[in-house]
Amino acid sequence: MSPASTWFARYQPWRRRAEAGFWVLVLTVQMLANSITTWIDLGNAPFWQPLLWEASSNLVIGLLIPLLVAFERRFPLRWGLLGRHLPLHLAGTLVFCLLHVLAMMGLRHLVYDALDTPYPIGAWSRVFGYEYLKDLRSYVMILAAVLSYRLLLLRLQGEARMLDAPEPAPGAALSAAPPAGERPERFLVRKLRKEFLIAAGDIAWLQAQGNYVGLHVNGHDYLLRSTLADFLLQLDPARFARVHRSYAVNLDQVAEIEPLDGGDAKLRMKDGSLVPCSRRYRDALGQPR
């Protein structure tokens, strides 16, 4: 296993905490820096006021980031989809700003009311216009950071595509199962500027991951742009079976089946990994091949 693959495997258990910690750190540094500069600009204002303004603003932005990431996953910004999805994201900037302004103003009013201090606010049209310019920049910068991070992970993890069939246009679905003789036997994998082939029969199991399918091969993970249902149409149904809403397995790679309460099961694969099997799909394991 390459150093990059080793690092990536070790990173996985810490990934969610690292991602959340990154945004906490960025927003905290931004809050403190903006609070200090605003306090200096105000001259004789107490420091708690600019600190409250920036803390409420950055707290709300932090809460909106997961919603923004989920929105981009639902309407991804890829070249082939920009014409349809870019207008939705432009509208999304308005919703983002509206939620940001309403929530942070509400928080500020609560604190000012608790301190029995009037909260000065200008005309809503002026406030919204001023905040929208800042939130538009924040929206773009957040998406740029998320997409750059996702691209980095793809390069470390590896991205696969079908070799024997023409590469589909971005966002296109694999809508029909090819004849048995035309099913791809190998896939081209790009990883860290290197290309190599993996055999379809070496895939131990598959997992749906948003707009991708994760191919688990000899302890390595590779992503292929497709839904799990569409990609299974490209594989031999006598060898590969869906065992869960988000998982499918190579039946030749199943070592044992561990029944669970309620009819579900765990599949222990020959590489030692565990794959969930739901009661709905369990019958597929016993079908004649």
C-alpha positions in Angstrom: 0.0 0.0 0.0 1.4 3.4 -1.0 2.0 6.1 1.7 -0.9 8.1 0.3 -3.2 5.1 0.6 -2.0 4.4 4.1 -2.6 8.0 5.1 -6.0 7.9 3.6 -7.0 4.7 5.4 -5.8 6.1 8.8 -7.7 9.4 8.1 -11.1 7.8 7.6 -12.0 7.2 11.3 -11.1 10.9 12.0 -12.6 12.3 8.8 -15.9 13.7 10.2 -14.2 15.3 13.2 -11.5 16.7 11.1 -14.0 18.3 8.7 -16.1 19.8 11.5 -12.9 21.0 13.2 -11.7 22.7 10.1 -14.8 24.8 9.8 -14.8 25.5 13.6 -11.3 26.8 13.3 -11.9 28.9 10.2 -15.0 30.5 11.6 -13.4 31.1 15.0 -10.4 32.8 13.4 -12.7 34.9 11.2 -14.9 35.9 14.1 -11.9 37.1 16.2 -10.2 38.9 13.4 -13.4 40.7 12.3 -14.3 41.5 15.9 -11.0 43.2 16.5 -11.0 45.2 13.3 -14.6 46.3 13.8 -13.8 47.3 17.4 -10.8 49.4 16.3 -13.0 51.1 13.6 -15.7 51.9 16.1 -13.2 53.6 18.5 -15.0 53.8 21.8 -17.6 51.0 21.6 -17.3 48.1 24.1 -15.7 45.1 22.7 -18.6 42.8 23.5 -20.7 44.4 20.8 -18.6 43.6 17.7 -17.8 40.2 19.3 -21.5 39.5 19.6 -22.1 40.6 16.0 -19.4 38.4 14.6 -20.2 35.4 16.9 -23.9 35.4 15.9 -23.0 35.7 12.2 -20.4 33.0 12.2 -22.4 30.6 14.3 -25.3 30.8 11.9 -23.0 30.3 8.9 -21.5 27.3 10.6 -25.0 25.8 11.0 -25.8 26.5 7.4 -22.7 24.8 5.9 -24.1 21.3 6.2 -27.3 22.4 4.4 -25.2 24.1 1.7 -23.1 20.9 1.2 -26.3 18.8 1.0 -27.8 21.2 -1.5 -24.7 21.0 -3.7 -24.8 17.2 -3.6 -28.4 17.3 -4.7 -27.6 19.8 -7.5 -23.9 19.3 -8.2 -21.9 22.0 -10.0 -20.4 20.0 -12.8 -19.7 21.2 -16.3 -22.5 19.1 -17.9 -25.0 20.4 -15.4 -24.1 24.0 -15.0 -26.9 25.2 -17.3 -29.5 23.6 -15.1 -28.0 23.8 -11.6 -26.3 27.2 -11.6 -29.6 29.2 -11.6 -30.7 27.0 -8.6 -27.5 28.0 -6.8 -28.0 31.7 -7.6 -31.4 31.4 -6.0 -29.8 29.5 -3.2 -27.5 32.4 -2.4 -30.7 34.5 -1.7 -32.1 31.8 0.6 -28.7 31.4 2.3 -28.6 35.1 3.0 -32.2 35.4 4.2 -31.7 32.5 6.7 -28.4 34.0 7.8 -29.8 37.5 8.4 -33.0 36.4 10.1 -31.2 33.9 12.4 -28.3 36.2 13.4 -30.6 39.2 14.0 -32.8 37.0 16.2 -29.8 35.9 18.3 -28.6 39.5 18.6 -32.0 40.7 19.7 -32.1 38.0 22.4 -28.8 39.1 23.8 -29.6 42.8 23.6 -33.0 42.3 25.3 -31.4 40.2 28.0 -29.0 43.1 28.7 -31.8 45.7 28.4 -29.9 47.5 25.7 -31.5 48.8 22.5 -30.2 47.0 19.3 -29.6 49.6 16.6 -30.6 48.4 13.1 -31.0 50.2 9.9 -33.5 49.8 7.1 -34.1 46.1 6.2 -33.4 46.7 2.5 -30.1 48.3 3.2 -29.2 45.6 5.8 -30.1 42.7 3.4 -28.3 44.3 0.5 -25.1 44.8 2.5 -25.3 41.3 4.0 -26.1 39.7 0.6 -22.8 40.9 -0.9 -20.9 39.3 2.0 -23.0 36.1 2.0 -22.6 35.7 -1.8 -18.8 35.7 -1.2 -19.2 33.3 1.7 -21.4 31.0 -0.4 -18.8 30.8 -3.2 -15.9 30.4 -0.9 -17.6 27.6 1.1 -18.4 25.7 -2.1 -14.9 26.3 -3.5 -13.4 24.8 -0.3 -15.8 21.8 -0.3 -15.2 21.0 -4.0 -11.5 21.4 -3.6 -11.4 19.1 -0.6 -13.6 16.6 -2.4 -11.3 16.6 -5.5 -8.3 16.0 -3.2 -10.0 13.0 -1.6 -10.8 11.6 -5.0 -7.2 11.9 -6.1 -6.1 10.1 -3.0 -8.8 7.5 -3.1 -8.8 6.9 -6.8 -11.5 7.3 -9.4 -12.5 4.5 -11.8 -14.4 4.5 -15.1 -15.5 1.8 -17.5 -12.8 0.8 -20.0 -14.6 -1.2 -22.6 -17.6 1.1 -23.0 -17.4 4.8 -24.0 -17.2 7.1 -21.0 -20.7 8.6 -20.4 -21.3 12.3 -20.3 -21.2 13.8 -16.8 -24.4 13.1 -15.0 -25.6 10.6 -17.6 -27.1 7.4 -16.2 -26.3 3.9 -17.3 -29.9 3.1 -18.2 -29.9 -0.4 -19.7 -28.0 -3.6 -19.0 -25.6 -4.5 -21.8 -25.6 -8.0 -23.3 -23.5 -10.5 -21.3 -20.7 -10.5 -23.9 -20.5 -6.7 -23.7 -20.2 -6.3 -20.0 -17.0 -4.6 -19.0 -14.4 -7.0 -17.7 -12.0 -4.3 -16.5 -12.1 -0.8 -15.3 -9.5 2.0 -15.7 -8.5 3.6 -12.4 -6.7 6.9 -12.0 -5.0 7.5 -8.7 -2.3 10.1 -7.9 -1.6 10.7 -11.6 -1.2 6.9 -12.3 -3.5 4.7 -14.3 -4.0 0.9 -13.9 -6.6 -1.7 -14.5 -8.8 -3.7 -12.1 -10.8 -6.7 -13.1 -14.5 -6.8 -12.5 -14.1 -10.1 -10.7 -11.7 -8.6 -8.2 -14.4 -6.2 -6.8 -15.3 -7.6 -3.4 -18.2 -5.3 -2.6 -19.7 -2.0 -3.6 -21.2 0.9 -1.7 -23.4 3.8 -2.8 -21.7 7.1 -1.9 -23.9 10.0 -3.1 -23.2 10.5 -6.9 -20.6 7.7 -6.8 -20.3 4.0 -6.2 -17.4 2.9 -4.1 -15.6 -0.2 -5.5 -13.7 -2.2 -2.8 -10.9 -4.1 -4.4 -8.1 -5.9 -2.5 -8.3 -3.5 0.5 -8.4 -0.4 -1.7 -11.4 1.9 -2.5 -12.1 3.5 -5.8 -15.0 5.7 -6.8 -17.0 5.4 -10.1 -19.5 8.1 -11.1 -22.8 6.2 -11.2 -25.7 5.1 -8.9 -25.4 1.7 -7.4 -28.5 0.4 -9.3 -27.3 1.6 -12.7 -23.8 0.2 -12.1 -25.1 -3.2 -11.1 -26.6 -3.4 -14.6 -23.1 -3.5 -16.0 -22.0 -6.5 -13.8 -22.8 -10.2 -14.1 -26.0 -10.8 -12.1 -24.9 -14.4 -11.4 -21.9 -13.1 -9.5 -23.0 -9.8 -8.0 -26.1 -9.3 -5.9 -27.5 -6.3 -4.0 -27.8 -7.1 -0.3 -28.8 -3.7 1.1 -30.2 -0.4 -0.1 -26.6 0.9 -0.2 -24.5 -2.2 -0.7 -23.9 -5.0 -3.1 -21.4 -7.9 -3.0 -19.5 -10.3 -5.2 -21.0 -13.6 -4.1 -17.6 -15.3 -4.6 -16.1 -13.1 -2.0 -18.6 -13.8 0.8 -16.9 -15.9 3.5 -19.8 -16.3 6.0 -23.2 -15.0 6.8 -24.0 -13.9 10.4 -27.8 -13.8 11.1 -29.1 -10.9 13.2 -32.3 -10.2 15.0 -35.2 -9.2 12.8 -34.0 -11.1 9.7 -31.1 -8.9 8.8 -27.5 -10.3 8.6 -23.9 -9.3 8.4 -21.7 -10.6 5.6 -18.1 -11.3 6.5 -16.1 -11.0 3.3 -12.9 -12.9 2.5 -10.9 -9.7 3.0 -12.2 -9.5 6.6 -14.6 -6.6 6.0 -18.2 -6.6 7.1 -21.1 -5.7 4.9 -24.7 -5.2 6.1 -27.4 -7.4 4.6 -31.0 -6.4 5.0 -33.9 -8.8 5.3 -35.4 -7.4 2.0 -32.4 -8.6 0.0 -31.3 -11.6 1.9 -33.0 -14.1 -0.4 -30.6 -13.0 -3.2 -27.8 -14.8 -1.4 -29.6 -18.2 -1.8 -30.6 -17.9 -5.4 -29.1 -20.5 -7.8 -26.3 -19.2 -9.9 
